[in-house]
Amino acid sequence: MLRAAAGQEHRSLANRVEVMIREYCGRNGIAVADQPPLEAGGTGVKMGQQKALRTKSKS
């Protein structure tokens, strides 16, 4: 069912699960903090920032 719902909405499975959690929290009065999406291997740091961080750490 999850794959079908994700496919119908053109979402990844992970995104569909996130939407389900946010909808559940909204219906039940649970506050959800907005967080930037994870990028580049799940670090939360964008690709350009990763390169800059690597360059700084070598110095």
mmCIF file of the N, C-alpha and C atoms, coordinates in Angstrom:
data_MODEL
# 
_entry.id   MODEL 
# 
loop_
_atom_site.group_PDB 
_atom_site.id 
_atom_site.type_symbol 
_atom_site.label_atom_id 
_atom_site.label_alt_id 
_atom_site.label_comp_id 
_atom_site.label_asym_id 
_atom_site.label_entity_id 
_atom_site.label_seq_id 
_atom_site.pdbx_PDB_ins_code 
_atom_site.Cartn_x 
_atom_site.Cartn_y 
_atom_site.Cartn_z 
_atom_site.occupancy 
_atom_site.B_iso_or_equiv 
_atom_site.pdbx_formal_charge 
_atom_site.auth_seq_id 
_atom_site.auth_comp_id 
_atom_site.auth_asym_id 
_atom_site.auth_atom_id 
_atom_site.pdbx_PDB_model_num 
ATOM 1   N N  . MET A 1 1  ? 0.810  -1.198 0.000  1.00 0.00 ? 1  MET A N  1 
ATOM 2   C CA . MET A 1 1  ? 0.000  0.000  0.000  1.00 0.00 ? 1  MET A CA 1 
ATOM 3   C C  . MET A 1 1  ? 0.855  1.264  0.000  1.00 0.00 ? 1  MET A C  1 
ATOM 4   N N  . LEU A 1 2  ? 1.945  1.243  0.772  1.00 0.00 ? 2  LEU A N  1 
ATOM 5   C CA . LEU A 1 2  ? 2.804  2.417  0.854  1.00 0.00 ? 2  LEU A CA 1 
ATOM 6   C C  . LEU A 1 2  ? 3.440  2.732  -0.502 1.00 0.00 ? 2  LEU A C  1 
ATOM 7   N N  . ARG A 1 3  ? 3.924  1.703  -1.190 1.00 0.00 ? 3  ARG A N  1 
ATOM 8   C CA . ARG A 1 3  ? 4.516  1.907  -2.515 1.00 0.00 ? 3  ARG A CA 1 
ATOM 9   C C  . ARG A 1 3  ? 3.481  2.464  -3.489 1.00 0.00 ? 3  ARG A C  1 
ATOM 10  N N  . ALA A 1 4  ? 2.273  1.951  -3.428 1.00 0.00 ? 4  ALA A N  1 
ATOM 11  C CA . ALA A 1 4  ? 1.217  2.420  -4.330 1.00 0.00 ? 4  ALA A CA 1 
ATOM 12  C C  . ALA A 1 4  ? 0.893  3.887  -4.064 1.00 0.00 ? 4  ALA A C  1 
ATOM 13  N N  . ALA A 1 5  ? 0.779  4.262  -2.783 1.00 0.00 ? 5  ALA A N  1 
ATOM 14  C CA . ALA A 1 5  ? 0.475  5.653  -2.428 1.00 0.00 ? 5  ALA A CA 1 
ATOM 15  C C  . ALA A 1 5  ? 1.608  6.577  -2.866 1.00 0.00 ? 5  ALA A C  1 
ATOM 16  N N  . ALA A 1 6  ? 2.844  6.166  -2.627 1.00 0.00 ? 6  ALA A N  1 
ATOM 17  C CA . ALA A 1 6  ? 3.995  6.981  -3.022 1.00 0.00 ? 6  ALA A CA 1 
ATOM 18  C C  . ALA A 1 6  ? 4.036  7.136  -4.542 1.00 0.00 ? 6  ALA A C  1 
ATOM 19  N N  . GLY A 1 7  ? 3.831  6.055  -5.251 1.00 0.00 ? 7  GLY A N  1 
ATOM 20  C CA . GLY A 1 7  ? 3.851  6.103  -6.710 1.00 0.00 ? 7  GLY A CA 1 
ATOM 21  C C  . GLY A 1 7  ? 2.755  6.972  -7.280 1.00 0.00 ? 7  GLY A C  1 
ATOM 22  N N  . GLN A 1 8  ? 1.575  6.875  -6.719 1.00 0.00 ? 8  GLN A N  1 
ATOM 23  C CA . GLN A 1 8  ? 0.439  7.664  -7.196 1.00 0.00 ? 8  GLN A CA 1 
ATOM 24  C C  . GLN A 1 8  ? 0.686  9.160  -7.000 1.00 0.00 ? 8  GLN A C  1 
ATOM 25  N N  . GLU A 1 9  ? 1.410  9.516  -5.931 1.00 0.00 ? 9  GLU A N  1 
ATOM 26  C CA . GLU A 1 9  ? 1.689  10.927 -5.640 1.00 0.00 ? 9  GLU A CA 1 
ATOM 27  C C  . GLU A 1 9  ? 3.056  11.370 -6.165 1.00 0.00 ? 9  GLU A C  1 
ATOM 28  N N  . HIS A 1 10 ? 3.738  10.485 -6.894 1.00 0.00 ? 10 HIS A N  1 
ATOM 29  C CA . HIS A 1 10 ? 5.063  10.777 -7.439 1.00 0.00 ? 10 HIS A CA 1 
ATOM 30  C C  . HIS A 1 10 ? 6.034  11.188 -6.333 1.00 0.00 ? 10 HIS A C  1 
ATOM 31  N N  . ARG A 1 11 ? 6.048  10.427 -5.254 1.00 0.00 ? 11 ARG A N  1 
ATOM 32  C CA . ARG A 1 11 ? 6.930  10.667 -4.107 1.00 0.00 ? 11 ARG A CA 1 
ATOM 33  C C  . ARG A 1 11 ? 7.819  9.457  -3.899 1.00 0.00 ? 11 ARG A C  1 
ATOM 34  N N  . SER A 1 12 ? 8.932  9.674  -3.197 1.00 0.00 ? 12 SER A N  1 
ATOM 35  C CA . SER A 1 12 ? 9.744  8.543  -2.770 1.00 0.00 ? 12 SER A CA 1 
ATOM 36  C C  . SER A 1 12 ? 9.052  7.924  -1.559 1.00 0.00 ? 12 SER A C  1 
ATOM 37  N N  . LEU A 1 13 ? 9.433  6.704  -1.223 1.00 0.00 ? 13 LEU A N  1 
ATOM 38  C CA . LEU A 1 13 ? 8.854  6.070  -0.035 1.00 0.00 ? 13 LEU A CA 1 
ATOM 39  C C  . LEU A 1 13 ? 9.171  6.888  1.215  1.00 0.00 ? 13 LEU A C  1 
ATOM 40  N N  . ALA A 1 14 ? 10.406 7.369  1.312  1.00 0.00 ? 14 ALA A N  1 
ATOM 41  C CA . ALA A 1 14 ? 10.802 8.153  2.484  1.00 0.00 ? 14 ALA A CA 1 
ATOM 42  C C  . ALA A 1 14 ? 9.962  9.423  2.598  1.00 0.00 ? 14 ALA A C  1 
ATOM 43  N N  . ASN A 1 15 ? 9.727  10.086 1.463  1.00 0.00 ? 15 ASN A N  1 
ATOM 44  C CA . ASN A 1 15 ? 8.927  11.307 1.497  1.00 0.00 ? 15 ASN A CA 1 
ATOM 45  C C  . ASN A 1 15 ? 7.485  10.998 1.861  1.00 0.00 ? 15 ASN A C  1 
ATOM 46  N N  . ARG A 1 16 ? 6.955  9.887  1.369  1.00 0.00 ? 16 ARG A N  1 
ATOM 47  C CA . ARG A 1 16 ? 5.570  9.524  1.691  1.00 0.00 ? 16 ARG A CA 1 
ATOM 48  C C  . ARG A 1 16 ? 5.425  9.253  3.184  1.00 0.00 ? 16 ARG A C  1 
ATOM 49  N N  . VAL A 1 17 ? 6.425  8.591  3.780  1.00 0.00 ? 17 VAL A N  1 
ATOM 50  C CA . VAL A 1 17 ? 6.397  8.336  5.226  1.00 0.00 ? 17 VAL A CA 1 
ATOM 51  C C  . VAL A 1 17 ? 6.442  9.660  5.987  1.00 0.00 ? 17 VAL A C  1 
ATOM 52  N N  . GLU A 1 18 ? 7.288  10.593 5.534  1.00 0.00 ? 18 GLU A N  1 
ATOM 53  C CA . GLU A 1 18 ? 7.365  11.898 6.181  1.00 0.00 ? 18 GLU A CA 1 
ATOM 54  C C  . GLU A 1 18 ? 6.013  12.612 6.130  1.00 0.00 ? 18 GLU A C  1 
ATOM 55  N N  . VAL A 1 19 ? 5.361  12.568 4.977  1.00 0.00 ? 19 VAL A N  1 
ATOM 56  C CA . VAL A 1 19 ? 4.047  13.198 4.834  1.00 0.00 ? 19 VAL A CA 1 
ATOM 57  C C  . VAL A 1 19 ? 3.046  12.549 5.790  1.00 0.00 ? 19 VAL A C  1 
ATOM 58  N N  . MET A 1 20 ? 3.075  11.230 5.885  1.00 0.00 ? 20 MET A N  1 
ATOM 59  C CA . MET A 1 20 ? 2.160  10.534 6.794  1.00 0.00 ? 20 MET A CA 1 
ATOM 60  C C  . MET A 1 20 ? 2.391  10.955 8.244  1.00 0.00 ? 20 MET A C  1 
ATOM 61  N N  . ILE A 1 21 ? 3.655  11.082 8.643  1.00 0.00 ? 21 ILE A N  1 
ATOM 62  C CA . ILE A 1 21 ? 3.977  11.483 10.016 1.00 0.00 ? 21 ILE A CA 1 
ATOM 63  C C  . ILE A 1 21 ? 3.509  12.905 10.271 1.00 0.00 ? 21 ILE A C  1 
ATOM 64  N N  . ARG A 1 22 ? 3.773  13.795 9.310  1.00 0.00 ? 22 ARG A N  1 
ATOM 65  C CA . ARG A 1 22 ? 3.346  15.191 9.482  1.00 0.00 ? 22 ARG A CA 1 
ATOM 66  C C  . ARG A 1 22 ? 1.815  15.307 9.548  1.00 0.00 ? 22 ARG A C  1 
ATOM 67  N N  . GLU A 1 23 ? 1.120  14.540 8.725  1.00 0.00 ? 23 GLU A N  1 
ATOM 68  C CA . GLU A 1 23 ? -0.350 14.557 8.767  1.00 0.00 ? 23 GLU A CA 1 
ATOM 69  C C  . GLU A 1 23 ? -0.853 14.039 10.104 1.00 0.00 ? 23 GLU A C  1 
ATOM 70  N N  . TYR A 1 24 ? -0.256 12.957 10.609 1.00 0.00 ? 24 TYR A N  1 
ATOM 71  C CA . TYR A 1 24 ? -0.640 12.396 11.903 1.00 0.00 ? 24 TYR A CA 1 
ATOM 72  C C  . TYR A 1 24 ? -0.421 13.428 13.010 1.00 0.00 ? 24 TYR A C  1 
ATOM 73  N N  . CYS A 1 25 ? 0.748  14.060 12.995 1.00 0.00 ? 25 CYS A N  1 
ATOM 74  C CA . CYS A 1 25 ? 1.051  15.062 14.016 1.00 0.00 ? 25 CYS A CA 1 
ATOM 75  C C  . CYS A 1 25 ? 0.082  16.236 13.938 1.00 0.00 ? 25 CYS A C  1 
ATOM 76  N N  . GLY A 1 26 ? -0.238 16.671 12.736 1.00 0.00 ? 26 GLY A N  1 
ATOM 77  C CA . GLY A 1 26 ? -1.191 17.766 12.567 1.00 0.00 ? 26 GLY A CA 1 
ATOM 78  C C  . GLY A 1 26 ? -2.568 17.419 13.116 1.00 0.00 ? 26 GLY A C  1 
ATOM 79  N N  . ARG A 1 27 ? -3.020 16.198 12.872 1.00 0.00 ? 27 ARG A N  1 
ATOM 80  C CA . ARG A 1 27 ? -4.333 15.760 13.369 1.00 0.00 ? 27 ARG A CA 1 
ATOM 81  C C  . ARG A 1 27 ? -4.362 15.615 14.883 1.00 0.00 ? 27 ARG A C  1 
ATOM 82  N N  . ASN A 1 28 ? -3.199 15.344 15.481 1.00 0.00 ? 28 ASN A N  1 
ATOM 83  C CA . ASN A 1 28 ? -3.153 15.062 16.912 1.00 0.00 ? 28 ASN A CA 1 
ATOM 84  C C  . ASN A 1 28 ? -2.507 16.169 17.736 1.00 0.00 ? 28 ASN A C  1 
ATOM 85  N N  . GLY A 1 29 ? -2.321 17.333 17.122 1.00 0.00 ? 29 GLY A N  1 
ATOM 86  C CA . GLY A 1 29 ? -1.810 18.496 17.853 1.00 0.00 ? 29 GLY A CA 1 
ATOM 87  C C  . GLY A 1 29 ? -0.369 18.377 18.314 1.00 0.00 ? 29 GLY A C  1 
ATOM 88  N N  . ILE A 1 30 ? 0.433  17.625 17.597 1.00 0.00 ? 30 ILE A N  1 
ATOM 89  C CA . ILE A 1 30 ? 1.844  17.455 17.940 1.00 0.00 ? 30 ILE A CA 1 
ATOM 90  C C  . ILE A 1 30 ? 2.656  18.430 17.097 1.00 0.00 ? 30 ILE A C  1 
ATOM 91  N N  . ALA A 1 31 ? 3.443  19.279 17.770 1.00 0.00 ? 31 ALA A N  1 
ATOM 92  C CA . ALA A 1 31 ? 4.249  20.273 17.056 1.00 0.00 ? 31 ALA A CA 1 
ATOM 93  C C  . ALA A 1 31 ? 5.411  19.578 16.350 1.00 0.00 ? 31 ALA A C  1 
ATOM 94  N N  . VAL A 1 32 ? 5.641  19.982 15.099 1.00 0.00 ? 32 VAL A N  1 
ATOM 95  C CA . VAL A 1 32 ? 6.732  19.431 14.314 1.00 0.00 ? 32 VAL A CA 1 
ATOM 96  C C  . VAL A 1 32 ? 7.622  20.588 13.874 1.00 0.00 ? 32 VAL A C  1 
ATOM 97  N N  . ALA A 1 33 ? 8.888  20.532 14.260 1.00 0.00 ? 33 ALA A N  1 
ATOM 98  C CA . ALA A 1 33 ? 9.825  21.583 13.853 1.00 0.00 ? 33 ALA A CA 1 
ATOM 99  C C  . ALA A 1 33 ? 10.230 21.353 12.406 1.00 0.00 ? 33 ALA A C  1 
ATOM 100 N N  . ASP A 1 34 ? 10.264 22.432 11.625 1.00 0.00 ? 34 ASP A N  1 
ATOM 101 C CA . ASP A 1 34 ? 10.730 22.324 10.242 1.00 0.00 ? 34 ASP A CA 1 
ATOM 102 C C  . ASP A 1 34 ? 12.236 22.192 10.251 1.00 0.00 ? 34 ASP A C  1 
ATOM 103 N N  . GLN A 1 35 ? 12.745 21.242 9.473  1.00 0.00 ? 35 GLN A N  1 
ATOM 104 C CA . GLN A 1 35 ? 14.179 21.026 9.353  1.00 0.00 ? 35 GLN A CA 1 
ATOM 105 C C  . GLN A 1 35 ? 14.534 21.015 7.876  1.00 0.00 ? 35 GLN A C  1 
ATOM 106 N N  . PRO A 1 36 ? 15.723 21.519 7.547  1.00 0.00 ? 36 PRO A N  1 
ATOM 107 C CA . PRO A 1 36 ? 16.123 21.457 6.140  1.00 0.00 ? 36 PRO A CA 1 
ATOM 108 C C  . PRO A 1 36 ? 16.317 20.007 5.718  1.00 0.00 ? 36 PRO A C  1 
ATOM 109 N N  . PRO A 1 37 ? 16.057 19.690 4.460  1.00 0.00 ? 37 PRO A N  1 
ATOM 110 C CA . PRO A 1 37 ? 16.233 18.306 4.009  1.00 0.00 ? 37 PRO A CA 1 
ATOM 111 C C  . PRO A 1 37 ? 17.696 17.896 4.056  1.00 0.00 ? 37 PRO A C  1 
ATOM 112 N N  . LEU A 1 38 ? 17.934 16.622 4.319  1.00 0.00 ? 38 LEU A N  1 
ATOM 113 C CA . LEU A 1 38 ? 19.297 16.104 4.298  1.00 0.00 ? 38 LEU A CA 1 
ATOM 114 C C  . LEU A 1 38 ? 19.760 15.988 2.857  1.00 0.00 ? 38 LEU A C  1 
ATOM 115 N N  . GLU A 1 39 ? 21.016 16.311 2.605  1.00 0.00 ? 39 GLU A N  1 
ATOM 116 C CA . GLU A 1 39 ? 21.572 16.227 1.261  1.00 0.00 ? 39 GLU A CA 1 
ATOM 117 C C  . GLU A 1 39 ? 22.934 15.561 1.320  1.00 0.00 ? 39 GLU A C  1 
ATOM 118 N N  . ALA A 1 40 ? 23.385 15.075 0.203  1.00 0.00 ? 40 ALA A N  1 
ATOM 119 C CA . ALA A 1 40 ? 24.744 14.560 0.032  1.00 0.00 ? 40 ALA A CA 1 
ATOM 120 C C  . ALA A 1 40 ? 25.134 13.568 1.116  1.00 0.00 ? 40 ALA A C  1 
ATOM 121 N N  . GLY A 1 41 ? 24.499 12.434 1.114  1.00 0.00 ? 41 GLY A N  1 
ATOM 122 C CA . GLY A 1 41 ? 24.901 11.388 2.038  1.00 0.00 ? 41 GLY A CA 1 
ATOM 123 C C  . GLY A 1 41 ? 24.325 11.533 3.435  1.00 0.00 ? 41 GLY A C  1 
ATOM 124 N N  . GLY A 1 42 ? 23.293 12.343 3.599  1.00 0.00 ? 42 GLY A N  1 
ATOM 125 C CA . GLY A 1 42 ? 22.625 12.434 4.887  1.00 0.00 ? 42 GLY A CA 1 
ATOM 126 C C  . GLY A 1 42 ? 23.345 13.281 5.918  1.00 0.00 ? 42 GLY A C  1 
ATOM 127 N N  . THR A 1 43 ? 24.223 14.191 5.504  1.00 0.00 ? 43 THR A N  1 
ATOM 128 C CA . THR A 1 43 ? 24.956 15.004 6.468  1.00 0.00 ? 43 THR A CA 1 
ATOM 129 C C  . THR A 1 43 ? 24.224 16.281 6.824  1.00 0.00 ? 43 THR A C  1 
ATOM 130 N N  . GLY A 1 44 ? 23.250 16.682 6.022  1.00 0.00 ? 44 GLY A N  1 
ATOM 131 C CA . GLY A 1 44 ? 22.568 17.950 6.252  1.00 0.00 ? 44 GLY A CA 1 
ATOM 132 C C  . GLY A 1 44 ? 23.378 19.129 5.722  1.00 0.00 ? 44 GLY A C  1 
ATOM 133 N N  . VAL A 1 45 ? 24.520 18.836 5.092  1.00 0.00 ? 45 VAL A N  1 
ATOM 134 C CA . VAL A 1 45 ? 25.388 19.863 4.540  1.00 0.00 ? 45 VAL A CA 1 
ATOM 135 C C  . VAL A 1 45 ? 25.333 19.762 3.021  1.00 0.00 ? 45 VAL A C  1 
ATOM 136 N N  . LYS A 1 46 ? 25.132 20.886 2.365  1.00 0.00 ? 46 LYS A N  1 
ATOM 137 C CA . LYS A 1 46 ? 25.038 20.881 0.902  1.00 0.00 ? 46 LYS A CA 1 
ATOM 138 C C  . LYS A 1 46 ? 26.399 20.577 0.288  1.00 0.00 ? 46 LYS A C  1 
ATOM 139 N N  . MET A 1 47 ? 26.388 20.115 -0.961 1.00 0.00 ? 47 MET A N  1 
ATOM 140 C CA . MET A 1 47 ? 27.610 19.693 -1.634 1.00 0.00 ? 47 MET A CA 1 
ATOM 141 C C  . MET A 1 47 ? 28.697 20.764 -1.619 1.00 0.00 ? 47 MET A C  1 
ATOM 142 N N  . GLY A 1 48 ? 28.398 21.993 -1.955 1.00 0.00 ? 48 GLY A N  1 
ATOM 143 C CA . GLY A 1 48 ? 29.394 23.057 -1.957 1.00 0.00 ? 48 GLY A CA 1 
ATOM 144 C C  . GLY A 1 48 ? 29.965 23.298 -0.577 1.00 0.00 ? 48 GLY A C  1 
ATOM 145 N N  . GLN A 1 49 ? 29.111 23.201 0.431  1.00 0.00 ? 49 GLN A N  1 
ATOM 146 C CA . GLN A 1 49 ? 29.563 23.382 1.803  1.00 0.00 ? 49 GLN A CA 1 
ATOM 147 C C  . GLN A 1 49 ? 30.486 22.240 2.217  1.00 0.00 ? 49 GLN A C  1 
ATOM 148 N N  . GLN A 1 50 ? 30.199 21.035 1.761  1.00 0.00 ? 50 GLN A N  1 
ATOM 149 C CA . GLN A 1 50 ? 31.053 19.898 2.098  1.00 0.00 ? 50 GLN A CA 1 
ATOM 150 C C  . GLN A 1 50 ? 32.459 20.114 1.563  1.00 0.00 ? 50 GLN A C  1 
ATOM 151 N N  . LYS A 1 51 ? 32.563 20.582 0.317  1.00 0.00 ? 51 LYS A N  1 
ATOM 152 C CA . LYS A 1 51 ? 33.867 20.809 -0.290 1.00 0.00 ? 51 LYS A CA 1 
ATOM 153 C C  . LYS A 1 51 ? 34.620 21.875 0.498  1.00 0.00 ? 51 LYS A C  1 
ATOM 154 N N  . ALA A 1 52 ? 33.935 22.945 0.870  1.00 0.00 ? 52 ALA A N  1 
ATOM 155 C CA . ALA A 1 52 ? 34.569 24.013 1.643  1.00 0.00 ? 52 ALA A CA 1 
ATOM 156 C C  . ALA A 1 52 ? 35.026 23.498 3.000  1.00 0.00 ? 52 ALA A C  1 
ATOM 157 N N  . LEU A 1 53 ? 34.213 22.672 3.639  1.00 0.00 ? 53 LEU A N  1 
ATOM 158 C CA . LEU A 1 53 ? 34.593 22.107 4.934  1.00 0.00 ? 53 LEU A CA 1 
ATOM 159 C C  . LEU A 1 53 ? 35.810 21.205 4.809  1.00 0.00 ? 53 LEU A C  1 
ATOM 160 N N  . ARG A 1 54 ? 35.853 20.373 3.757  1.00 0.00 ? 54 ARG A N  1 
ATOM 161 C CA . ARG A 1 54 ? 37.005 19.487 3.545  1.00 0.00 ? 54 ARG A CA 1 
ATOM 162 C C  . ARG A 1 54 ? 38.267 20.300 3.316  1.00 0.00 ? 54 ARG A C  1 
ATOM 163 N N  . THR A 1 55 ? 38.158 21.384 2.544  1.00 0.00 ? 55 THR A N  1 
ATOM 164 C CA . THR A 1 55 ? 39.306 22.229 2.242  1.00 0.00 ? 55 THR A CA 1 
ATOM 165 C C  . THR A 1 55 ? 39.827 22.873 3.530  1.00 0.00 ? 55 THR A C  1 
ATOM 166 N N  . LYS A 1 56 ? 38.909 23.368 4.379  1.00 0.00 ? 56 LYS A N  1 
ATOM 167 C CA . LYS A 1 56 ? 39.299 24.005 5.639  1.00 0.00 ? 56 LYS A CA 1 
ATOM 168 C C  . LYS A 1 56 ? 39.955 22.998 6.577  1.00 0.00 ? 56 LYS A C  1 
ATOM 169 N N  . SER A 1 57 ? 39.458 21.778 6.614  1.00 0.00 ? 57 SER A N  1 
ATOM 170 C CA . SER A 1 57 ? 39.996 20.788 7.541  1.00 0.00 ? 57 SER A CA 1 
ATOM 171 C C  . SER A 1 57 ? 41.387 20.333 7.148  1.00 0.00 ? 57 SER A C  1 
ATOM 172 N N  . LYS A 1 58 ? 41.758 20.457 5.855  1.00 0.00 ? 58 LYS A N  1 
ATOM 173 C CA . LYS A 1 58 ? 43.096 20.083 5.393  1.00 0.00 ? 58 LYS A CA 1 
ATOM 174 C C  . LYS A 1 58 ? 44.133 21.132 5.753  1.00 0.00 ? 58 LYS A C  1 
ATOM 175 N N  . SER A 1 59 ? 43.696 22.366 5.991  1.00 0.00 ? 59 SER A N  1 
ATOM 176 C CA . SER A 1 59 ? 44.622 23.466 6.283  1.00 0.00 ? 59 SER A CA 1 
ATOM 177 C C  . SER A 1 59 ? 45.236 23.333 7.657  1.00 0.00 ? 59 SER A C  1 
# 
